[in-house]
Amino acid sequence: MTNTTGDAGIRQRMTHARRREQLLAAALGEFGRRGFHLTQMEHVASAAGVSKALLYQHFTSKEQLFAEVAGAIVTELTERMRQAVTAVAPKGSPVEGIRAMVRTLFDYATAEPAGWALVVRHLDKPEVGDDLRELRDRLGEAFADLLLRRRRANPALTPAQLAANERRARLLVPLMYGSMLSMVSWWLEHPDTPRRKAEEMAVEFIWLGLDRLRSGERVRFED
């Protein structure tokens, strides 16, 4: 005897899941295009072709909807970054790790323009940035690890020297991911520039600048 009730329940759950995916995709497009503050629930409902009442059945507020959209982006992008860096970690130098991260960001921005627009719009906005904090933290950890990998393995360095290196790396991290995000966004607006050239420029800007700092070169500021 066929369990029609069970089959109907499965179909209902699948329909609910697919509807939720549809709503999240519509929300991603609206948040990426308009930004959090200018996006209203009716905008998302209209983009998804549903009523606002149905949207509220799935998400109780715009804040919850944004948090889920941002969370999905963080999960996907950070996993891509982890895989890219892990692939070059065994034999690659730190600069190869940075190259892998740059390439991953270009790949993501190209394949997911709405997701990239959302990140760029909101990453450093304190009112909504908490939903993307994990992305900042993971980018920071990845950069710091690349900067400090060789120094952490150097037995000649004292604990005090290692601590000083850690502090300096933490100061450099925002500059690194900030310059990378800016470069990718600039390239998206100037598609006539070959992507490979833009990637190489981003890597060189980050790595050569860091190399000069590591060598002890400093700018003298007047008091």
C-alpha positions in Angstrom: 0.0 0.0 0.0 1.4 3.4 -1.0 1.9 6.0 1.8 0.4 8.9 0.1 0.5 11.1 3.2 4.2 10.6 3.5 4.8 11.4 -0.2 2.7 14.6 0.2 4.7 15.6 3.2 7.9 15.2 1.3 6.6 17.2 -1.6 5.5 19.9 0.8 8.8 20.1 2.5 10.6 20.3 -0.9 8.3 23.0 -2.1 8.9 25.0 1.1 12.7 24.6 0.7 12.6 25.6 -2.9 10.5 28.6 -2.1 12.9 29.7 0.6 15.8 29.4 -1.9 13.8 31.5 -4.3 13.2 34.2 -1.7 16.9 34.2 -0.6 18.0 34.6 -4.2 15.6 37.5 -4.7 16.7 39.1 -1.5 20.4 38.8 -2.5 19.7 40.6 -5.7 17.8 43.4 -4.0 20.3 43.9 -1.1 23.2 43.8 -3.6 21.5 46.4 -5.8 19.9 48.7 -3.3 21.7 48.1 -0.1 20.2 47.2 3.2 18.6 50.5 4.1 16.9 51.1 0.8 15.7 47.6 0.4 12.1 46.9 1.7 10.4 43.6 2.1 8.0 44.6 -0.7 10.9 44.9 -3.0 12.0 41.4 -2.3 8.5 40.0 -2.6 8.0 41.8 -5.9 11.3 40.5 -7.2 10.4 36.9 -6.2 6.9 37.3 -7.6 5.1 36.5 -4.3 3.0 38.5 -1.8 4.7 40.3 1.1 2.5 38.1 3.4 4.1 34.9 2.0 7.6 36.4 2.4 6.8 37.1 6.1 5.8 33.5 6.5 9.4 32.5 5.8 11.3 35.5 7.3 10.0 37.5 10.2 11.9 40.7 9.4 14.2 42.4 7.0 17.0 42.0 9.5 16.5 38.2 9.6 16.4 38.0 5.9 19.6 40.0 5.5 21.4 37.9 8.1 20.5 34.7 6.3 21.6 36.1 2.9 24.9 37.4 4.4 25.5 34.1 6.3 25.2 32.1 3.1 27.7 34.4 1.4 30.2 34.1 4.3 29.9 30.3 4.2 30.5 30.0 0.5 33.2 32.6 0.1 35.2 31.5 3.1 35.1 27.9 2.0 36.3 28.9 -1.4 39.2 30.8 0.2 40.0 27.9 2.5 40.2 25.4 -0.3 42.3 27.8 -2.4 44.9 28.5 0.3 45.0 24.8 1.4 45.7 23.7 -2.2 48.9 25.7 -2.3 49.9 25.5 1.4 52.0 22.3 1.4 54.6 23.6 -1.1 53.7 27.1 -1.9 55.3 30.2 -0.5 53.2 32.9 1.3 53.0 34.9 -1.9 51.4 31.9 -3.6 48.8 31.9 -0.8 48.1 35.6 -1.4 47.8 34.9 -5.2 45.3 32.1 -4.4 43.2 34.4 -2.3 43.2 37.1 -4.9 42.2 34.7 -7.6 39.4 33.4 -5.4 38.0 36.9 -4.9 38.1 37.6 -8.6 36.4 34.3 -9.3 33.6 35.0 -6.8 33.0 38.5 -7.9 32.8 37.3 -11.5 30.4 34.4 -10.8 28.4 36.1 -8.0 28.1 39.8 -8.8 25.1 40.3 -6.5 26.9 38.6 -3.6 30.1 40.7 -4.3 28.0 43.9 -4.3 26.5 43.0 -1.0 29.9 42.4 0.6 31.4 45.6 -0.7 28.4 47.7 0.3 28.1 46.3 3.8 31.4 44.8 5.1 32.4 47.8 7.1 28.9 49.1 8.0 28.6 48.7 11.8 24.8 48.7 11.7 24.7 45.5 9.5 28.3 44.5 9.4 28.0 42.0 12.2 26.4 39.6 9.8 29.6 39.8 7.8 32.0 39.8 10.7 32.9 36.2 10.2 34.1 37.0 6.7 36.3 39.8 8.0 37.6 37.6 10.8 38.4 34.7 8.4 40.1 36.9 5.9 42.1 38.4 8.7 43.2 35.0 10.0 44.2 33.8 6.6 46.2 36.9 5.8 47.9 36.9 9.2 48.8 33.2 8.8 50.4 33.9 5.5 52.4 36.8 6.9 53.6 35.0 9.9 54.0 31.4 8.7 57.8 31.5 8.2 58.4 33.7 11.3 56.4 31.3 13.5 58.6 28.5 12.3 61.8 30.4 13.0 63.3 29.0 16.2 65.7 31.9 16.5 62.9 34.4 17.3 62.1 35.1 20.9 58.5 35.1 22.3 58.7 38.9 22.5 59.7 39.1 18.8 57.0 36.8 17.8 54.4 38.8 19.8 55.7 42.0 18.1 55.3 40.3 14.7 51.8 39.2 15.5 50.8 42.8 16.5 52.3 44.2 13.3 50.5 41.6 11.2 47.2 42.5 12.7 47.7 46.1 11.8 48.5 45.2 8.2 45.5 42.8 7.7 42.8 45.5 7.1 45.1 47.2 4.6 45.5 43.9 2.7 42.0 42.9 2.4 40.8 46.4 1.8 43.2 46.9 -1.1 42.1 43.5 -2.6 38.4 44.3 -2.3 39.0 47.7 -3.9 41.0 46.2 -6.8 38.4 43.6 -7.6 35.6 46.3 -7.6 37.7 48.6 -9.8 38.3 45.8 -12.3 34.5 45.0 -12.5 34.0 48.6 -13.5 36.8 48.5 -16.1 36.3 45.1 -17.9 38.6 46.3 -20.7 41.5 45.7 -18.4 42.7 42.0 -18.7 41.8 40.1 -15.5 45.2 38.6 -15.3 46.8 42.0 -15.2 44.5 43.2 -12.5 45.2 40.1 -10.4 49.0 40.5 -10.8 48.8 44.1 -9.8 46.8 43.3 -6.7 49.3 40.6 -5.7 52.3 42.8 -6.4 50.9 45.8 -4.5 50.2 43.7 -1.4 53.4 41.5 -1.5 56.0 44.1 -2.5 54.6 46.6 0.0 54.8 44.0 2.7 58.3 43.0 1.7 59.5 46.6 2.0 58.0 46.8 5.5 59.6 43.5 6.5 63.0 44.8 5.3 62.7 47.6 7.7 61.9 50.4 5.3 59.8 53.2 6.9 58.5 56.6 6.0 59.8 59.3 8.3 57.0 61.6 9.6 57.6 65.0 11.1 56.3 65.6 14.6 
